[in-house]
């Protein structure tokens, strides 16, 4: 086994998901990531897992469905897809997901509106289980040849995959003498920023940059979160590795202005480029893009909350991902390279209990990147005063 695969598996299981003895573990992965799936399974069993269940998703079958299935069947999801995850929550299991499951660009050439209707492998029950805090979970990068081709075009598959692996090793801090200690330090840095943002109790955040003039209202009970989460049983885990963000739930009815995405967005195999969105009263009333806007429009028509925001996240320039300057077309990596917003469902723990009935609810959660060194972020206090938060990608608080 490649030593890098073993190291990533160990970090995933021990630090990310923090798999416990006796747990059932679901490993959600694309067909091309078999070696990493097997390494993760070995590590889970070494830690005493009761059962490891690989949920393998074939993205090429998804492409066949988008291309050939009857249109009125594209939104159909068998009930057992939902039940499987709900039962994992009932068992207080662990969930490990490799990203991206559908390689960027795999659906190129297909109707983006049709592509946007097929949400798989995403299912509605995901956020029900997350917000109930019934599973300790993590999303990690899962290098595959298909993903590598999209990130490093114009070179052979072997070289592209090697380049991607080198970058994954770097952003996951596997090149540190002690990756666990390195992540502990970074988690602590992020949590200091989180605590300061919660303490400031901003009424809103104002984003300003080329093509962006957006005000995102916050709830009086918005809580900032970062790095670590805890299940109802007290299992501490890191939902994203790598992670570089601090985030909270916005007021879904108070988002106004225009925003330009600073990176392409991979919507389950369809890459949306040049995204521009206009918000009024919290709702996205215009979604435009240079390519494949219909894929995102279709997702944002899923339900009442799909066109509103469930997350606003800030990322500073200390991000190893952002420093690389690579577009990975993987939400996990790209969202941790730059400040971002997310259409759809909010995390319940990002608001005080008294305000959780006001956070956004939806079957989707789609992050899109809006930040960069040239995007200024300003906090607006409840008395209307303005406080610089990020300038040139550097914390001002």
C-alpha positions as CSV (number, residue, x, y, z in Angstrom):
1,X,0.0,0.0,0.0
2,X,1.2,3.5,-0.8
3,X,2.4,5.1,2.4
4,X,0.4,8.3,1.6
5,X,-2.8,6.3,1.4
6,X,-2.1,4.7,4.8
7,X,-1.3,8.1,6.3
8,X,-4.5,9.7,4.9
9,X,-6.5,6.7,6.1
10,X,-5.1,7.0,9.6
11,X,-5.8,10.8,9.8
12,X,-9.3,10.2,8.4
13,X,-10.2,7.5,10.9
14,X,-8.4,8.7,14.0
15,X,-8.7,12.5,13.8
16,X,-11.5,13.2,11.3
17,X,-14.2,10.7,12.1
18,X,-12.6,9.6,15.4
19,X,-14.1,6.1,14.9
20,X,-14.9,4.4,18.2
21,X,-14.7,0.7,19.2
22,X,-18.0,-1.1,18.4
23,X,-19.2,1.4,15.8
24,X,-20.7,0.7,12.4
25,X,-18.9,2.8,9.8
26,X,-20.2,3.9,6.4
27,X,-17.5,4.8,3.8
28,X,-19.1,6.7,0.9
29,X,-16.8,6.8,-2.1
30,X,-16.6,6.8,-5.9
31,X,-15.6,3.6,-7.7
32,X,-12.1,5.0,-8.5
33,X,-11.0,5.3,-4.8
34,X,-10.9,1.6,-3.9
35,X,-7.4,1.6,-2.5
36,X,-8.2,4.4,0.0
37,X,-11.5,2.8,0.9
38,X,-9.7,-0.4,1.8
39,X,-7.1,1.4,3.8
40,X,-9.8,3.2,5.7
41,X,-11.6,-0.1,6.4
42,X,-8.3,-1.6,7.8
43,X,-7.8,1.4,10.1
44,X,-11.4,1.3,11.3
45,X,-11.2,-2.4,12.2
46,X,-7.8,-1.8,13.9
47,X,-9.6,0.6,16.1
48,X,-12.3,-1.9,16.9
49,X,-15.1,-1.0,14.5
50,X,-18.0,-3.5,14.6
51,X,-18.7,-3.3,10.8
52,X,-17.4,-1.2,7.9
53,X,-19.9,-0.7,5.1
54,X,-18.5,0.7,1.8
55,X,-21.2,2.7,0.0
56,X,-19.7,2.8,-3.5
57,X,-21.2,5.2,-6.0
58,X,-20.4,4.9,-9.7
59,X,-20.4,8.4,-11.2
60,X,-20.6,6.9,-14.8
61,X,-24.0,5.3,-13.9
62,X,-25.1,8.8,-12.8
63,X,-24.0,10.2,-16.2
64,X,-26.0,7.5,-18.0
65,X,-29.1,8.4,-15.9
66,X,-28.7,12.1,-16.6
67,X,-28.3,11.5,-20.4
68,X,-30.9,8.7,-21.0
69,X,-33.5,8.5,-18.2
70,X,-37.0,9.8,-18.6
71,X,-36.9,13.4,-17.3
72,X,-39.7,12.9,-14.8
73,X,-37.7,10.2,-13.0
74,X,-34.5,12.2,-12.5
75,X,-35.5,13.5,-9.0
76,X,-36.5,10.0,-7.8
77,X,-34.5,8.7,-4.8
78,X,-35.3,5.1,-3.5
79,X,-36.5,5.2,0.1
80,X,-33.7,2.8,1.1
81,X,-31.1,5.4,0.2
82,X,-32.6,7.7,2.9
83,X,-33.3,4.8,5.3
84,X,-29.7,3.6,5.2
85,X,-28.4,6.8,6.5
86,X,-31.1,7.3,9.1
87,X,-30.4,3.8,10.4
88,X,-26.7,4.6,10.7
89,X,-27.8,7.5,12.9
90,X,-30.0,5.3,15.0
91,X,-27.0,3.0,15.5
92,X,-24.9,6.0,16.4
93,X,-22.5,5.0,13.7
94,X,-19.7,6.9,11.9
95,X,-19.7,8.3,8.4
96,X,-16.7,8.9,6.2
97,X,-17.2,10.5,2.8
98,X,-14.5,10.9,0.1
99,X,-14.8,14.0,-2.0
100,X,-15.4,14.5,-4.9
101,X,-17.7,11.5,-5.4
102,X,-18.6,12.8,-8.9
103,X,-15.5,14.1,-10.7
104,X,-15.7,17.6,-12.1
105,X,-16.7,17.8,-15.7
106,X,-18.0,14.2,-15.8
107,X,-21.4,15.5,-17.0
108,X,-19.9,17.9,-19.6
109,X,-21.9,17.8,-22.8
110,X,-25.2,16.9,-21.0
111,X,-28.1,19.2,-20.4
112,X,-27.2,21.1,-17.1
113,X,-30.9,21.5,-16.2
114,X,-31.4,17.7,-16.3
115,X,-28.1,17.2,-14.4
116,X,-29.3,19.6,-11.7
117,X,-32.4,17.5,-11.1
118,X,-30.5,14.3,-10.2
119,X,-29.2,15.1,-6.6
120,X,-27.6,11.7,-6.0
121,X,-25.4,10.8,-4.2
122,X,-26.8,13.5,-1.9
123,X,-29.9,12.6,0.1
124,X,-32.3,14.6,2.2
125,X,-31.6,12.6,5.4
126,X,-28.0,13.8,5.5
127,X,-28.7,17.0,7.3
128,X,-31.3,15.4,9.5
129,X,-28.6,13.0,10.8
130,X,-26.0,15.8,11.0
131,X,-28.2,18.2,12.9
132,X,-29.3,15.5,15.3
133,X,-25.6,14.9,16.0
134,X,-26.1,11.1,15.8
135,X,-22.9,10.3,13.9
136,X,-19.3,11.3,14.1
137,X,-18.4,12.1,10.5
138,X,-15.8,13.5,8.2
139,X,-15.3,14.4,4.5
140,X,-11.8,14.0,3.1
141,X,-10.2,14.2,-0.3
142,X,-10.2,11.0,-2.3
143,X,-7.7,11.3,-5.2
144,X,-8.8,9.4,-8.4
145,X,-7.5,9.5,-11.9
146,X,-10.8,11.1,-13.1
147,X,-10.4,13.9,-10.6
148,X,-6.7,14.3,-11.4
149,X,-7.4,14.8,-15.1
150,X,-9.7,17.7,-14.3
151,X,-7.3,19.4,-11.9
152,X,-4.2,18.8,-14.1
153,X,-5.2,18.6,-17.7
154,X,-2.7,18.2,-20.5
155,X,-0.5,15.6,-18.8
156,X,-0.7,11.8,-18.6
157,X,-3.0,10.2,-16.1
158,X,-0.1,8.9,-14.0
159,X,1.6,12.3,-13.7
160,X,-1.8,14.1,-13.1
161,X,-2.6,11.7,-10.2
162,X,0.9,12.1,-8.7
163,X,0.6,15.9,-8.8
164,X,-2.8,15.7,-7.1
165,X,-1.6,13.3,-4.4
166,X,1.3,15.6,-3.7
167,X,-1.1,18.5,-3.2
168,X,-3.4,16.4,-1.0
169,X,-0.5,15.4,1.2
170,X,0.4,19.1,1.6
171,X,-3.1,20.5,2.3
172,X,-3.8,17.6,4.7
173,X,-0.5,18.3,6.6
174,X,0.7,14.8,6.0
175,X,4.1,16.3,5.2
176,X,4.4,17.4,8.8
177,X,6.5,15.3,11.3
178,X,3.4,14.9,13.4
179,X,0.2,15.6,11.3
180,X,-2.1,15.1,14.3
181,X,-0.2,17.8,16.3
182,X,-0.2,20.1,13.3
183,X,-4.0,19.8,13.0
184,X,-4.4,20.3,16.7
185,X,-2.6,23.7,16.4
186,X,-4.6,24.7,13.3
187,X,-7.9,23.7,15.0
188,X,-6.9,25.9,18.0
189,X,-6.2,28.9,15.7
190,X,-9.6,28.5,14.0
191,X,-11.4,28.2,17.3
192,X,-9.8,31.5,18.5
193,X,-11.2,33.2,15.4
194,X,-14.5,31.5,16.0
195,X,-14.8,32.6,19.6
196,X,-13.9,36.2,18.7
197,X,-16.5,36.4,15.9
198,X,-19.2,35.0,18.3
199,X,-18.2,37.5,20.9
200,X,-18.5,40.5,18.5
201,X,-22.2,39.6,17.8
202,X,-22.3,41.3,14.4
203,X,-25.7,42.1,12.9
204,X,-24.4,41.5,9.4
205,X,-21.4,41.0,7.2
206,X,-20.6,43.1,4.2
207,X,-18.6,41.6,1.3
208,X,-17.0,44.0,-1.2
209,X,-14.9,43.1,-4.2
210,X,-15.0,43.0,-8.0
211,X,-18.6,42.1,-8.9
212,X,-19.5,41.7,-5.2
213,X,-21.4,44.1,-3.0
214,X,-23.4,41.8,-0.7
215,X,-24.8,42.2,2.8
216,X,-25.5,39.0,4.7
217,X,-27.6,39.5,7.8
218,X,-27.0,37.4,10.9
219,X,-29.4,36.2,13.6
220,X,-29.1,37.6,17.2
221,X,-28.3,34.0,18.2
222,X,-25.9,33.1,15.4
223,X,-23.0,31.1,16.7
224,X,-19.7,30.7,14.8
225,X,-18.3,27.2,14.5
226,X,-15.0,25.7,13.3
227,X,-12.9,22.6,13.0
228,X,-14.4,20.4,15.7
229,X,-17.9,19.0,16.4
230,X,-19.3,16.8,19.1
231,X,-22.0,14.1,18.9
232,X,-24.8,13.7,21.4
233,X,-22.6,11.0,23.0
234,X,-19.7,13.4,23.3
235,X,-17.5,12.0,20.5
236,X,-15.4,14.9,19.3
237,X,-14.6,14.8,15.6
238,X,-13.5,17.0,12.7
239,X,-16.1,17.0,9.9
240,X,-13.7,18.3,7.3
241,X,-10.0,17.4,6.7
242,X,-8.6,19.7,5.5
243,X,-10.5,22.5,7.2
244,X,-9.6,26.2,7.2
245,X,-13.0,27.9,7.8
246,X,-15.1,29.5,10.5
247,X,-18.8,29.6,9.7
248,X,-22.2,30.4,11.0
249,X,-25.9,30.4,10.1
250,X,-27.1,33.7,8.5
251,X,-30.6,35.1,8.7
252,X,-32.2,33.5,5.6
253,X,-34.4,36.5,5.1
254,X,-31.7,39.2,5.2
255,X,-29.3,38.7,2.3
256,X,-29.2,41.5,-0.2
257,X,-27.0,42.6,-3.1
258,X,-24.8,40.9,-5.7
259,X,-22.0,38.5,-5.5
260,X,-19.5,37.0,-7.9
261,X,-18.0,33.5,-7.4
262,X,-14.2,33.6,-7.3
263,X,-13.8,29.9,-8.2
264,X,-15.7,27.5,-10.4
265,X,-18.4,25.3,-8.7
266,X,-18.7,21.6,-9.2
267,X,-22.4,20.7,-8.9
268,X,-22.1,16.9,-8.8
269,X,-20.2,16.6,-12.1
270,X,-21.4,19.8,-13.8
271,X,-18.9,22.6,-13.4
272,X,-20.5,26.1,-13.1
273,X,-18.1,28.8,-14.2
274,X,-18.4,32.6,-13.9
275,X,-21.2,32.4,-11.3
276,X,-23.1,35.6,-10.5
277,X,-26.0,35.8,-8.0
278,X,-28.3,38.6,-7.0
279,X,-30.2,38.4,-3.7
280,X,-33.3,40.2,-2.5
281,X,-34.8,39.7,0.9
282,X,-32.7,36.6,1.4
283,X,-33.7,34.9,-1.8
284,X,-31.5,34.4,-4.9
285,X,-33.6,36.1,-7.5
286,X,-31.1,35.9,-10.3
287,X,-28.5,33.1,-10.9
288,X,-26.3,33.7,-13.9
289,X,-23.1,32.1,-15.1
290,X,-20.8,31.9,-18.0
291,X,-21.4,28.1,-18.1
292,X,-24.0,25.7,-16.8
293,X,-26.1,28.1,-14.7
294,X,-29.1,25.8,-15.2
295,X,-27.5,23.1,-13.1
296,X,-27.4,25.4,-10.1
297,X,-30.9,26.9,-10.9
298,X,-32.4,23.4,-10.8
299,X,-30.8,22.7,-7.4
300,X,-32.0,26.0,-6.1
301,X,-35.6,25.1,-7.1
302,X,-35.5,21.9,-5.0
303,X,-37.6,23.4,-2.2
304,X,-38.5,26.6,-0.4
305,X,-35.2,27.0,1.3
306,X,-32.9,26.0,-1.6
307,X,-32.6,29.5,-2.9
308,X,-31.7,31.0,0.5
309,X,-28.5,30.8,2.4
310,X,-27.7,28.3,5.2
311,X,-24.1,29.2,5.8
312,X,-21.6,32.0,5.6
313,X,-18.0,31.1,6.1
314,X,-14.8,33.1,6.4
315,X,-11.3,31.8,5.4
316,X,-8.0,33.7,6.0
317,X,-4.9,33.6,3.8
318,X,-3.2,31.1,6.1
319,X,-5.1,28.4,4.3
320,X,-2.7,26.0,2.7
321,X,-5.2,25.3,0.0
322,X,-5.6,29.0,-1.0
323,X,-1.9,29.4,-1.1
324,X,-1.6,26.8,-3.8
325,X,-3.7,28.8,-6.2
326,X,-5.1,25.6,-7.7
327,X,-8.8,25.2,-8.7
328,X,-9.6,21.7,-7.5
329,X,-13.3,21.8,-8.5
330,X,-13.9,19.9,-5.2
331,X,-16.2,21.6,-2.7
332,X,-14.2,20.3,0.2
333,X,-10.9,21.8,-1.0
334,X,-12.1,25.0,-2.8
335,X,-14.4,26.0,0.1
336,X,-11.4,25.9,2.4
337,X,-9.4,28.1,0.0
338,X,-11.7,31.1,0.2
339,X,-14.6,32.6,2.1
340,X,-17.9,31.2,0.9
341,X,-21.6,31.0,1.1
342,X,-23.9,27.9,0.9
343,X,-27.3,27.6,-0.6
344,X,-29.7,25.5,1.4
345,X,-29.7,23.8,4.8
346,X,-28.0,25.3,7.9
347,X,-26.2,23.5,10.7
348,X,-28.3,23.5,13.8
349,X,-25.3,24.0,16.0
350,X,-24.5,27.4,14.3
351,X,-27.4,29.1,16.2
352,X,-28.5,29.3,19.8
353,X,-31.4,26.9,20.5
354,X,-33.9,29.8,20.8
355,X,-33.1,30.8,17.2
356,X,-32.9,27.4,15.5
357,X,-36.5,27.6,14.2
358,X,-35.3,30.6,12.1
359,X,-32.3,29.0,10.4
360,X,-32.7,27.9,6.8
361,X,-34.0,24.4,6.1
362,X,-33.6,22.6,2.8
363,X,-32.8,19.2,1.2
364,X,-29.6,20.8,-0.4
365,X,-26.4,22.3,0.9
366,X,-24.2,23.8,-1.9
367,X,-21.2,25.9,-1.1
368,X,-19.8,28.4,-3.5
369,X,-16.7,30.5,-3.1
370,X,-16.8,34.3,-3.0
371,X,-13.7,35.2,-1.1
372,X,-10.1,36.1,-1.9
373,X,-7.4,38.6,-0.9
374,X,-9.2,41.3,-3.0
375,X,-12.5,40.7,-1.2
376,X,-13.0,42.9,1.9
377,X,-15.2,41.6,4.7
378,X,-16.6,44.1,7.2
379,X,-18.7,43.4,10.2
380,X,-21.7,45.6,10.8
381,X,-22.5,46.0,14.5
382,X,-26.1,46.3,15.9
383,X,-25.5,50.1,16.3
384,X,-24.6,50.4,12.6
385,X,-20.9,50.8,13.2
386,X,-18.5,49.0,10.9
387,X,-15.6,46.8,12.0
388,X,-13.0,45.4,9.5
389,X,-12.9,41.6,9.7
390,X,-10.7,40.5,6.7
391,X,-8.5,42.7,4.6
392,X,-6.1,41.1,2.1
393,X,-7.1,37.8,3.6
394,X,-5.7,38.7,7.0
395,X,-7.8,38.8,10.2
396,X,-8.4,42.3,11.6
397,X,-10.2,41.2,14.7
